Amino acid sequence: MESSRFYKKKTCMPDTVLYCSLHDPVAPCPSGYNTNKAVSLWGNSGRMEMTASKFMDIQRAIQPDWFQCLSDGDTISGEAGRKRAKKSVDRSLSFLDVCLQLLEKSPELQGSVMFGAIEGGDILEERLRSARETAKRPVGGFLLDGFQGCTMAKETKLKLIASVTAELPEDKPRIIHGVGKPDEVLECIERGVDIFESFFPFQVTERGCALVFSYDCHPDPEAAVLNQNGAQDLEKNGAEDNQDEISKADPEMTPFEIFLKDKRYHDDFGPVLEGCTCYCCQRHTRAYVHHLLVTNELLAGVLLMMHNFQHYFNFFSAIRDALRDNKLDQLKKCVFRQVLQGPANAKPGQ
């Protein structure tokens, strides 16, 4: 979990906190199983119905620093889902009231903070109602739920986020689920989101990729991008079109990463990212990680995870510095330039 402005505002907050969410942001949940009494959770053993009482029992056992309140985020996108969106808000507010009562009676959770969930699908009226009603309750923060995945148009998503955060108090943090790409993170920060999950570097690792994007607000940002993103690979490997290789790697691959399983890296003895101080980049080469990937060695994921998490967390450190120095717009330009000319737009490793 990483944050933007709220770490700056709440300097007494520890660097790491235990946050319990309802669902795994990486794994999509089947739709149509929630009721007004229970929310369905999915795991390796299948479906489990979670009531407010059972949910709070689990929180008492874990005693997290922060946790999401039980909520019904199973909404249907589009105008036909208006009735379902209203139901999701009604149910979530009902779950919230029950959980707040149980929280007050739980001595084990007096040091824990519960986040109220803002639901309502892509229906603006329901989102605003959910935000206003949740803000009336004694919650410690707010979860912007239902924005994960690609079912909602980007413009709609950003408009809803901005409208919702405008209804929420400034002194309580706002967390969003399922948003992790650097460009999306920056757009959400501009619209009032404070905290993000750290699932994105895990996803990058799972597809055998390494994060190589630049977050340095350099006087010559284009030169910095070309240097850090490994664009010199284009000269070494020729200008052939390898778009098919990207599809083979993963259709979700972004312009912020390189696919190290690609054959061009078998004799690349440079670090995964020049200048990176992580263990992987200091001790090993792209060629070695490539070898680990093609031979299905478990060490490949370990080394990539080390690199990807350090690079991603350093990106958030750069965000906090940019907020402090009023340079967020410069950072955004640097990152968005890579969306247009980054590695995944032409070939893995470019």
C-alpha positions as CSV (number, residue, x, y, z in Angstrom):
1,M,0.0,0.0,0.0
2,E,1.4,3.4,-0.9
3,S,0.1,7.0,-0.3
4,S,0.5,10.4,-1.8
5,R,-0.5,13.5,0.2
6,F,-1.6,11.8,3.4
7,Y,1.9,10.7,4.5
8,K,2.9,14.3,4.2
9,K,-0.1,15.6,6.3
10,K,0.0,12.8,8.9
11,T,3.7,12.7,9.8
12,C,3.0,10.6,12.9
13,M,1.7,7.8,10.8
14,P,4.1,4.8,10.5
15,D,5.8,4.0,7.2
16,T,4.0,0.7,7.0
17,V,0.5,-0.2,8.2
18,L,-1.6,-3.4,8.0
19,Y,-4.6,-2.8,5.9
20,C,-7.3,-5.4,5.3
21,S,-9.4,-5.2,2.2
22,L,-12.4,-7.3,1.4
23,H,-11.2,-8.7,-1.9
24,D,-7.9,-9.5,-3.6
25,P,-7.4,-6.6,-6.1
26,V,-5.6,-8.9,-8.5
27,A,-8.4,-11.6,-8.7
28,P,-11.8,-10.6,-10.2
29,C,-14.9,-11.8,-8.2
30,P,-17.8,-13.6,-9.8
31,S,-20.9,-11.3,-9.9
32,G,-24.4,-11.9,-8.6
33,Y,-23.9,-13.5,-5.2
34,N,-24.3,-10.7,-2.7
35,T,-27.4,-10.3,-0.6
36,N,-28.7,-7.8,1.9
37,K,-27.4,-10.1,4.7
38,A,-24.0,-11.2,3.4
39,V,-21.2,-10.5,0.9
40,S,-19.6,-13.4,-1.0
41,L,-15.9,-13.7,-0.9
42,W,-13.9,-16.0,-3.1
43,G,-10.7,-18.0,-2.4
44,N,-8.9,-21.2,-3.2
45,S,-11.7,-23.1,-1.4
46,G,-14.5,-21.4,-3.4
47,R,-17.2,-19.1,-2.2
48,M,-17.8,-18.0,1.4
49,E,-20.7,-15.8,2.6
50,M,-19.5,-13.1,4.9
51,T,-22.0,-11.5,7.3
52,A,-21.1,-8.3,9.2
53,S,-20.8,-10.3,12.4
54,K,-18.4,-12.8,10.9
55,F,-16.5,-10.1,9.2
56,M,-15.9,-8.2,12.5
57,D,-14.9,-11.4,14.2
58,I,-12.1,-11.8,11.6
59,Q,-11.0,-8.2,12.2
60,R,-10.8,-8.7,15.9
61,A,-8.6,-11.7,15.4
62,I,-6.3,-9.8,12.9
63,Q,-6.4,-6.4,14.7
64,P,-5.3,-4.4,11.6
65,D,-4.3,-0.8,11.7
66,W,-6.9,0.0,9.0
67,F,-9.6,-2.1,7.5
68,Q,-12.3,-1.8,4.9
69,C,-15.8,-2.1,6.1
70,L,-18.0,-4.8,4.7
71,S,-19.7,-3.5,1.5
72,D,-21.5,-4.5,-1.6
73,G,-19.4,-3.5,-4.5
74,D,-21.0,-5.8,-7.1
75,T,-22.5,-3.2,-9.4
76,I,-23.5,-3.5,-13.1
77,S,-22.1,-0.8,-15.4
78,G,-24.4,1.3,-17.5
79,E,-27.9,2.8,-17.3
80,A,-29.5,-0.6,-16.8
81,G,-27.5,-0.9,-13.6
82,R,-29.1,2.1,-11.9
83,K,-31.4,0.0,-9.7
84,R,-28.5,-2.3,-8.8
85,A,-26.3,0.7,-8.0
86,K,-28.9,2.0,-5.6
87,K,-29.1,-1.4,-3.9
88,S,-25.3,-1.5,-3.5
89,V,-25.3,1.9,-1.7
90,D,-28.3,0.9,0.6
91,R,-26.7,-2.4,1.5
92,S,-23.2,-0.9,2.1
93,L,-24.7,1.8,4.4
94,S,-26.5,-0.9,6.3
95,F,-23.4,-3.0,6.6
96,L,-21.5,0.1,7.7
97,D,-23.9,0.9,10.5
98,V,-23.8,-2.7,11.9
99,C,-20.0,-2.8,11.7
100,L,-19.7,0.6,13.5
101,Q,-21.8,-0.7,16.3
102,L,-19.7,-3.9,16.6
103,L,-16.5,-1.8,16.4
104,E,-17.6,0.3,19.3
105,K,-18.2,-2.8,21.4
106,S,-14.8,-4.4,20.5
107,P,-11.9,-3.6,22.8
108,E,-9.5,-5.4,20.5
109,L,-10.2,-2.9,17.7
110,Q,-9.9,0.3,19.6
111,G,-6.6,0.9,17.9
112,S,-7.9,0.1,14.5
113,V,-9.5,2.5,11.9
114,M,-12.4,1.4,9.7
115,F,-12.8,2.9,6.2
116,G,-16.3,3.4,4.9
117,A,-16.8,2.2,1.3
118,I,-18.2,4.6,-1.3
119,E,-20.3,2.5,-3.8
120,G,-22.8,3.2,-6.5
121,G,-21.2,1.9,-9.7
122,D,-21.0,4.4,-12.5
123,I,-24.2,6.3,-11.4
124,L,-23.2,9.8,-10.3
125,E,-26.3,10.3,-8.1
126,E,-25.7,7.1,-6.2
127,R,-22.0,7.8,-5.8
128,L,-22.7,11.2,-4.3
129,R,-25.4,9.8,-2.0
130,S,-23.0,7.1,-0.8
131,A,-20.2,9.7,-0.2
132,R,-22.5,12.1,1.7
133,E,-24.1,9.4,3.9
134,T,-20.8,7.7,4.6
135,A,-19.2,11.0,5.6
136,K,-21.9,11.4,8.2
137,R,-20.7,8.3,10.0
138,P,-17.7,8.2,12.4
139,V,-15.4,6.4,10.0
140,G,-11.6,7.0,9.9
141,G,-11.3,7.2,6.1
142,F,-13.0,6.3,2.9
143,L,-12.6,3.6,0.3
144,L,-13.4,4.5,-3.3
145,D,-14.6,1.1,-4.4
146,G,-15.7,-0.3,-7.8
147,F,-13.1,1.4,-10.0
148,Q,-10.9,-1.6,-10.6
149,G,-10.8,-3.3,-13.9
150,C,-11.6,-2.0,-17.4
151,T,-15.4,-2.1,-17.4
152,M,-15.8,1.6,-16.8
153,A,-14.7,4.3,-19.3
154,K,-11.7,6.3,-18.2
155,E,-13.5,9.6,-18.5
156,T,-16.4,8.3,-16.5
157,K,-14.1,7.0,-13.8
158,L,-12.1,10.2,-13.4
159,K,-15.3,12.3,-13.3
160,L,-16.8,10.1,-10.6
161,I,-13.6,10.1,-8.5
162,A,-13.4,13.9,-8.6
163,S,-17.1,14.3,-7.8
164,V,-16.9,11.9,-4.9
165,T,-13.7,13.3,-3.3
166,A,-15.3,16.8,-3.4
167,E,-18.0,15.5,-1.0
168,L,-15.5,14.0,1.5
169,P,-13.7,15.8,4.4
170,E,-10.1,16.7,3.7
171,D,-8.8,15.5,7.1
172,K,-9.6,11.8,6.4
173,P,-7.7,9.6,3.9
174,R,-9.2,8.3,0.7
175,I,-8.0,4.9,-0.6
176,I,-8.8,3.5,-4.0
177,H,-8.7,-0.2,-5.0
178,G,-7.5,-1.6,-8.3
179,V,-5.7,1.5,-9.6
180,G,-1.9,1.1,-9.9
181,K,-0.5,2.1,-13.3
182,P,1.7,5.2,-12.8
183,D,-0.3,7.5,-15.1
184,E,-3.6,6.4,-13.5
185,V,-2.1,7.0,-10.1
186,L,-1.2,10.6,-10.9
187,E,-4.6,11.3,-12.4
188,C,-6.3,10.0,-9.3
189,I,-4.0,12.1,-7.0
190,E,-5.0,15.2,-8.9
191,R,-8.6,14.3,-8.1
192,G,-8.1,13.8,-4.4
193,V,-7.0,10.2,-3.8
194,D,-4.4,9.7,-1.1
195,I,-3.6,6.0,-0.8
196,F,-3.1,3.2,-3.4
197,E,-2.6,-0.6,-3.2
198,S,0.7,-2.1,-4.3
199,F,-0.6,-4.8,-6.5
200,F,0.7,-3.3,-9.7
201,P,4.4,-4.3,-9.3
202,F,3.2,-7.8,-8.4
203,Q,1.3,-8.0,-11.6
204,V,4.3,-6.8,-13.6
205,T,6.5,-9.5,-11.9
206,E,3.9,-12.2,-12.6
207,R,4.2,-11.6,-16.4
208,G,8.0,-11.7,-16.3
209,C,8.5,-8.0,-16.7
210,A,10.5,-5.3,-15.0
211,L,9.5,-1.7,-14.3
212,V,11.8,0.7,-16.1
213,F,9.9,4.0,-16.3
214,S,11.4,7.3,-15.3
215,Y,9.9,9.5,-12.5
216,D,12.7,12.0,-12.5
217,C,11.6,15.6,-13.2
218,H,14.7,16.2,-15.3
219,P,15.3,19.5,-17.1
220,D,15.4,17.4,-20.3
221,P,12.8,14.7,-19.5
222,E,12.8,13.2,-22.9
223,A,16.5,12.4,-22.7
224,A,16.0,10.9,-19.2
225,V,13.1,8.7,-20.5
226,L,15.2,7.4,-23.4
227,N,18.1,6.7,-21.1
228,Q,16.2,4.9,-18.3
229,N,13.7,3.0,-20.4
230,G,16.4,1.2,-22.3
231,A,15.6,2.7,-25.7
232,Q,19.2,1.9,-26.6
233,D,18.0,-1.7,-27.1
234,L,16.5,-0.5,-30.4
235,E,19.9,0.2,-31.8
236,K,21.4,-3.0,-30.5
237,N,18.6,-5.3,-31.7
238,G,17.4,-3.6,-34.9
239,A,14.1,-1.9,-35.7
240,E,12.1,-5.0,-36.5
241,D,8.4,-5.1,-35.5
242,N,8.0,-7.3,-32.4
243,Q,4.4,-6.4,-31.6
244,D,3.5,-10.1,-31.6
245,E,6.0,-10.7,-28.8
246,I,4.1,-8.3,-26.6
247,S,0.9,-10.1,-27.1
248,K,2.6,-13.4,-26.3
249,A,4.0,-11.8,-23.1
250,D,0.7,-10.5,-21.8
251,P,-2.0,-8.3,-23.3
252,E,-2.0,-6.3,-20.1
253,M,1.6,-5.2,-20.5
254,T,2.1,-1.4,-20.1
255,P,4.5,1.1,-21.5
256,F,6.2,1.2,-18.1
257,E,7.9,-2.2,-18.3
258,I,10.1,-4.5,-20.4
259,F,9.5,-8.2,-21.1
260,L,12.7,-9.8,-19.9
261,K,11.8,-13.2,-21.2
262,D,12.3,-11.8,-24.8
263,K,15.2,-13.4,-26.6
264,R,17.0,-10.1,-27.1
265,Y,18.0,-10.1,-23.4
266,H,19.9,-13.4,-23.5
267,D,23.2,-11.6,-24.0
268,D,22.4,-8.3,-22.3
269,F,24.8,-8.0,-19.4
270,G,23.7,-4.7,-18.1
271,P,21.5,-4.2,-15.0
272,V,17.7,-4.5,-15.3
273,L,17.7,-0.7,-14.9
274,E,20.8,1.5,-15.0
275,G,21.2,3.5,-11.8
276,C,18.8,1.3,-9.7
277,T,20.1,0.5,-6.3
278,C,18.0,-2.6,-5.7
279,Y,19.7,-6.0,-4.9
280,C,18.7,-7.4,-8.3
281,C,20.2,-4.5,-10.3
282,Q,23.4,-4.4,-8.1
283,R,24.1,-8.1,-8.3
284,H,22.6,-9.5,-11.5
285,T,22.1,-8.7,-15.2
286,R,19.2,-8.7,-17.6
287,A,20.8,-11.8,-19.2
288,Y,20.7,-13.7,-15.9
289,V,17.1,-12.8,-15.2
290,H,16.2,-13.7,-18.7
291,H,17.9,-17.2,-18.2
292,L,15.9,-17.6,-14.9
293,L,12.7,-16.8,-16.7
294,V,13.1,-19.1,-19.7
295,T,14.1,-22.0,-17.4
296,N,11.2,-21.3,-15.0
297,E,13.4,-20.8,-12.0
298,L,11.6,-19.5,-8.9
299,L,14.5,-17.0,-8.3
300,A,13.3,-15.0,-11.3
301,G,10.2,-13.9,-9.5
302,V,12.1,-13.1,-6.3
303,L,14.6,-10.9,-8.1
304,L,12.0,-9.2,-10.2
305,M,9.8,-8.6,-7.2
306,M,12.7,-6.9,-5.4
307,H,13.3,-4.6,-8.3
308,N,9.7,-3.8,-9.1
309,F,8.7,-3.0,-5.5
310,Q,11.7,-0.8,-4.9
311,H,11.2,1.1,-8.1
312,Y,7.4,1.5,-7.5
313,F,7.9,2.7,-3.9
314,N,10.6,5.1,-5.1
315,F,8.0,6.4,-7.5
316,F,5.7,7.2,-4.6
317,S,8.5,8.9,-2.8
318,A,9.0,11.1,-5.9
319,I,5.3,11.8,-5.8
320,R,5.5,13.0,-2.2
321,D,8.5,15.2,-3.1
322,A,6.6,16.6,-6.1
323,L,3.6,17.5,-3.9
324,R,5.9,19.1,-1.4
325,D,7.7,21.1,-4.1
326,N,4.6,21.9,-6.2
327,K,6.1,19.9,-9.1
328,L,3.3,17.3,-9.6
329,D,2.6,18.7,-13.1
330,Q,6.2,18.2,-14.1
331,L,6.2,14.6,-12.8
332,K,2.9,13.9,-14.7
333,K,4.4,15.2,-18.0
334,C,7.4,13.0,-17.5
335,V,5.3,9.9,-16.9
336,F,2.7,10.6,-19.6
337,R,5.4,11.1,-22.2
338,Q,6.4,7.5,-21.6
339,V,2.8,6.4,-22.2
340,L,3.2,7.7,-25.8
341,Q,6.7,6.4,-26.5
342,G,7.3,3.7,-23.9
343,P,8.5,0.2,-24.4
344,A,5.2,-1.6,-24.9
345,N,4.1,0.7,-27.7
346,A,6.6,-0.8,-30.1
347,K,8.4,-3.8,-28.8
348,P,9.4,-5.3,-25.4
349,G,12.6,-3.7,-24.2
350,Q,12.5,-0.6,-26.4
